[in-house]
Amino acid sequence: MKTATLPPLRVEPELREAAERVLEAGESLSSFVEQAVRSAVSRREAQAAFLARALASRDRARESGDYASSQAVLDKLQQRLEAAKVDRRKRS
């Protein structure tokens, strides 16, 4: 596979120094920047997928007329939170 380059990036000297300070042993600034780009791409892809699922869900609800009340959603989230708290206490 052929490789490609990212465009050069001009930043404030303080940002470059901060990035260099947090490099791990054996890590280059280039690999740090590459990993940051990969993370940002992954996060944006996940956000886009989430939005697509949300819009599809909205459309299905509009078509069927089957909606969940906000209180029902909050109640379900509260149940999940309580169950997670219990599970966490059991593991501690």
C-alpha positions in Angstrom: 0.0 0.0 0.0 1.3 3.4 -0.9 1.4 6.0 1.8 0.4 9.6 1.7 1.3 12.7 3.7 -0.9 15.1 5.7 -0.5 18.8 4.9 2.2 20.6 6.9 0.7 22.1 10.1 1.7 25.5 11.5 1.1 25.8 15.2 2.1 28.1 18.1 5.5 27.2 19.5 3.8 26.6 22.9 1.5 23.9 21.4 4.5 22.1 19.8 6.4 22.2 23.1 3.4 20.9 25.0 3.0 18.0 22.5 6.7 17.2 22.8 6.4 17.2 26.6 3.7 14.5 26.6 5.4 12.1 24.1 5.9 8.6 25.5 9.3 6.9 25.3 10.2 6.1 21.7 7.2 8.0 20.4 7.9 10.6 17.7 5.9 13.8 17.2 4.8 12.4 13.8 3.4 9.3 15.3 1.7 11.4 18.0 0.1 13.6 15.3 -0.9 10.5 13.3 -2.6 8.9 16.3 -4.4 12.2 17.1 -5.7 12.3 13.5 -6.8 8.7 13.7 -8.6 9.4 17.0 -10.4 12.4 15.6 -11.4 10.5 12.4 -12.8 7.7 14.5 -14.7 10.0 16.8 -16.2 11.9 13.9 -17.2 8.6 12.2 -18.9 7.5 15.4 -20.7 10.8 15.7 -21.9 10.5 12.1 -23.1 7.0 12.6 -24.9 8.0 15.8 -26.6 10.8 14.1 -27.7 8.6 11.2 -29.2 6.1 13.7 -30.9 8.9 15.5 -32.4 10.3 12.4 -33.5 6.9 11.2 -35.1 6.2 14.6 -36.9 9.6 14.4 -38.2 8.7 10.9 -39.4 5.3 12.1 -41.2 6.9 15.1 -42.9 9.5 12.8 -44.1 6.7 10.4 -45.4 4.5 13.1 -46.6 7.1 15.5 -44.9 5.1 18.3 -43.0 7.4 20.6 -41.5 7.0 24.0 -42.3 9.7 26.5 -39.4 11.6 27.9 -40.3 10.4 31.4 -40.2 6.8 30.3 -36.7 7.3 28.8 -35.5 9.1 32.0 -36.9 6.3 34.1 -35.1 3.6 32.0 -31.8 5.6 32.2 -32.2 5.9 36.0 -32.7 2.1 36.2 -29.5 1.5 34.2 -27.6 4.0 36.3 -28.7 2.2 39.5 -27.8 -1.2 38.1 -24.4 0.1 37.1 -23.8 1.5 40.6 -24.8 -1.9 42.2 -22.5 -3.7 39.8 -19.7 -1.4 40.6 -20.1 -1.9 44.3 -20.1 -5.7 43.8 -16.8 -5.5 41.9 -15.1 -3.2 44.5 
